[in-house]
Amino acid sequence: MEGSANLNVMIKAARMAGRSLVKDFREVENLQVSRKGAGDFVSKADIAAEKIIRDILMEARPNYGWLAEESDEAKGKDPTRRWIVDPLDGTTNFLHGLPHWAISIALEHKGEIVAGVIFDAAKDEMFIAEKGKGAWLNQSRLRVSGRSRLIESLFATGLPFAGRADLPDTLQDLARILPSCSGVRRFGAAALDLAYVAAGRYDGFWERRLNAWDLAAGLIIVREAGGLVAPIDPEGSILSDGELIASNEVIFDKFSSLVRDN
């Protein structure tokens, strides 16, 4: 895929931050004897990765706005465009030495995500998409799965932790969905969950209480791979509410009905 100048700088930023994080990831095992020590180290790695990304993106497009996990939101001179960045999605996996985490970078224009990059640096998998140009994994075109039966479909979600208030809702979701499908996975990185829907590895994904930087890049990657993405509340906003349903078009109505319980 031949991308725009914006997409190319996003890819560059993801790769540079990925190199830094992979180097830090190799050090995590040495820090497991001290939970606080490992946690502090990962926090510094996260912040360092965000700085790399911000320096590259803002040097290329200094007038764009900025929204990211580890720093304050900044309004740009160009009010129609902003970067939405998660420098390390899957921090808990990273902390525990699990090689399932990613860098997520999206470009928003007039409230719409128009380009997205999700980089799984540990596996060297770069998921990219740009509006109207399809979705790609490295040099291969992505398409969502073609499964048409829920009972054969594999889904992904997130599970509440540390006493989060949405545990009852999630348990009710699982009670409705598990009997109707082939399985549900919880891998701990929402950006990669969406990338995997785009790649056909999962047939669908849903989750509540996410942040805009967790899901922004994944929205366009799924859509450009032929999938459907919608808020759980049909009247809601995915980026504002942090809730979404994603799947291929064939099963979307049945899957969304289970999630929405209607």
N, C-alpha and C positions, 0 to 999 in steps of 0.2 A: 504494500500500500504506500502510495506517495502522499504524505500528509502535508498540511499547511505549515506555515512558519510557526504558528502557535503550537500545533501538535508536536512539531519537532523539538521545540524548546521544552515542552512538557516531558517528552521522552528523555531528553538529555538530563533534565533535573532528576527524574526518577532513577535513571542509571547511576548518576553521581551519588545520590543519597543511598541507593542500594549498595554500592561498594562500601560505603561507610558502615552501614548497618550489618552487612555480612561480616565485616572485620570484627565489629563489636559482638556479634552473635557467637563467634568462635570463643570469645572470652567468658560467655555466660556460665558455662559449666564450671569454670574455676571459682565462681562466686556463689555457687549453690549452698555452700556451708553457712553462709550468712544471708538470711532472707533480706534483711535491711540493706546489706551491701549490694546484693544483686539488684534489688529494687532501685536503689539510688543510681546504680550503673546504667540500668535500662532507661531510667528517666533522662539521664544525661545523653544517652545515645539517641533517644527520641527527639530531644531538643536540638541536638547537633544536626540530625537529619533534616529537621524542619528549616534550620538556618541555611543549609545547603540549598534546599529547594527554593526558599524565599529569595536568596541572593540571586539565583539563576533566573527565576521567573520575573522578579521585579527589575532586574537589570535589563531584561529584554522588553518588558512592558511596564515601565514605571508608573503609568497612569491608571493601571487596573487596580481594583479593590482587592482585599485579601481577607479570607476567612479560613482559620485553621485551628487545630486542636490545642496547640501549645502556646499560642500567642493571641494578643488582643486583635479583634477585628479592626480593619482599617478601610476607610472609604477612599476610593480612588478619584482622581480628577475626571476620569471617565466613569460616570455613574452607571453606565449600562453593562459594564463588564467586571467580573471579579474571579479570582482564583479561589477554589475551595479545596483544601488540602488536609489529608491525614498522613503525617509522615511515618506512622507505624500503626497500622490496623492489625490487631492481634497481639497487643502488648503482653497479655498474660501468657500466651504461647511462647513469645520471645523470652520472657522471664524464666520459663520452665525448660528452655532448650528445645522446644518443639518447632520444627522448621515449617511452620504454617502461619505466615504473617505477610503483610504487603504494604506498599506505598500506594496511596490513592491521590490522584490529582485530577481535578475537573475544572473546566472553564465554563462559566455561566455568562450568558448574554441576554439581557432584557428578561431575566427570570427563567430562562431556559438553559439547560445544560447542552452545550454544543460540541464539546470534546471531552474525552475521558481517557485516563491512563491508570491501569492497576498493574503494578510490577511486583511479582513474587520473586524477589531477588534470590532467595534460598534455592529455588528451582529454576531460575533464569527463564521465567515465563512472563512475557510482557503482553498484557491484554490492552488493546487500544481501540478507540472508535472516534469517528468524527461525523457530525450530522450529514446524512446523505451519502456517506462513503463506506458504509458497512463496518463490521467489527472484525478484529483480527487478533490472533494469538501468534506472536512472532511473525512469521511470513504466511501463516495459514488462515484462510477465511473462516470465521466462526458462524455457526448456525445453532439455534436452540434445538432441543431434541424434537423428535417427531412422534413421541409416544402419545397415544390417544386414550388410554385407559388409566384411571387413577390407581387401580390395584397393581399396576406395573410400574408406577412412577415413584421416583426417589426425591424426597424433599429435604430442605435444610431450613433451620431456624436458629435463633439464639435462645438461651435459657437464662432466666433471671438468676442473679447471684447476690450474695451479701445482703439478703433481706429486702431486695427490691419489691416494690408494691405490686408489680404486674405479674407476680408468680401465679396467682389464681387464674388470671386470664390465659396465661400460657398453658397451664395444666388443662384447662377446658379446651383450648385449641387442640392439644395433643390427644385428648380423649375423643375428639371428633375425627381427627385426621388419621391417627395411627391405624385404626381398623380398616381404613379405606385405601391404604397405599402399600408400597413395597418397603418403606422405611423412612425414617427421619434422622438426619445427621445434625450434629452440633459441633462444628469445627472451630468456632471462636474467632472468626474474622469475616465480618459482614461483606466487606468489599470483595473478598474471594468467593463468598457464597454467590454473589451476583455474577461475578466473572464465570463461575462454574455453571450457572444457569445458561449464560450466553454460549458456553462451550458444549452444552448438552450433557455435561457430567451430572448435573441435577436437572430434574424436570420442573422444579419450582422452589421458591423461597418466600418466606414471610417473616416479619419481625416487627416488634414495637419498640418504642423508646430508643431509637437510634438518633445520632446527630447528623447534620447535613453532610459533614465531611466523611462519614462512614459510608454513605450511599450515593453521593452525587455522581462520581465517575461510573459506578455500576449501572446507573439508570440508562445512560446513553449506550453503554456497551451491550446491555440486554436488548434494548430497542433496536439497535442497528444489527443485531444478530437475528432479528425477526421475532423477538419475544414481546410480551405485553407486561407493562408495569403500571400499577395503580395504587392509590392510597387504600388502606383498609377501610376507612370511613369514606364512602363514595363522594362526600361533600368536602373532604379534607384536602390538605396539601402535603405531598410527600416530604419535601424539604423542610417545611415548617413543623409538621407534626412528627416526623421521624418514624413513620409507619408505612409499610408497603407490602404488596403482594406482587410476585413476579413469576411468570411461567411461560410455556409456549402457548400459542393461541388456541390450540385444540382443547386443552384441558382447563383453560383459564376460568371459564364460567363455573365449572363444577368445583375447582379448587378454591376459588374466591368465595363461593357459597359456603364451603366448609369453614374457612377462616372467619368469615363474617357471621356465620351461624344463621343463614337465611336461605 
